[in-house]
């Protein structure tokens, strides 16, 4: 896949899951806290974790909509 092509929704979900897994497995004493990746800044700020949680919340809201 060339780098200039748009990213598919499936690829975004796969990457978001990897980000969540990194934060879950690397911060065992305090799961879902920053400290699981190279993008973590400070104790309460990680752009990657924020993005992954927002994407998962968006997907969940779509999946749980009443039809």
N, C-alpha and C positions, 0 to 999 in steps of 0.2 A: 504494500500500500504506500503510495507516494505521500510525502509529509504534508503536502498542501491540500490533501483531500479532507473533507469534514470528518469529524470523529462520530462514529455511530453511537446510538443510545446504549447498545450492549457493551461497547468498549468503555464508555463512561461508567456504567454500572460495575464492570469488572475492576476498573481502576479504583473506584470508590470503595469497593469491598476490600481491596488490598490495603488501602489507607486505613480503613477501620480495623482490619486485622493487625496491622502494624502497631496501632495505638493500643489495641487490646492485649496483644502478646508481649509488648515491650515495656509496658507500664503496669506490671502485675500487682504491685502493691496498691495502685490507684488506677484501676481500669478506666478507660475513656478520658484520661487526662493527657495533657501534652507530655511529650517526652518520647514518643514512639517514632519520630522521623526527623529528618534533617531540616525540615521547615519550621519546627517548633520554635517559638520565640517567647521567652518568659515562662511563667508558670501557668498562665491561663489563655494563651493565644497561639493558635496554630491555624494558618490559612488552609492547609490541606484538610485537616480534621473538620473545620467549619464547612468547607465545600462539600466534603463527603456526607456529612450529616444533613446538610441542606438538600443535596441530591436525593438521598434516601428518603427524606421526609416528603419531597415532591413526588417520588415514585409511589410511596405508600399512600399519599392522598389521592393519587389517580387510581390506584388499584382498589381503594376502599370506597370510592364514590358509589352512591346509589344510582342504579340505572333506571 
